[in-house]
Amino acid sequence: MITGELKNKIDRIWEYFWTAGIPNPMTVLEQLTYVLYMKMLDDKQIQEEQNANAFGFKLVDCVFPEGEWLNLATEKKVKYEDMRWQ
């Protein structure tokens, strides 16, 4: 059973989603999965950037390239840098 500080942290996360209007646990897990996936993508790119810098290569096929991404639904541009975890 989870007790103490860890339980309090988990409860705060659930409460945050609940007050944001997301009471369905499956939706919460889905959103957390997306966030963790984005972190993994950023961690991978950081590692690839470090390798490229160490060996003097230019990084190609980046997950988060330089420039902007166009959200077709809202027609707003978002910088790839703003999508990164860091």
Beta strands, then each sheet from edge to edge (+ up, - down):
strand 1: 68-71
strand 2: 76-79
sheet 1: 1+ 2-
end
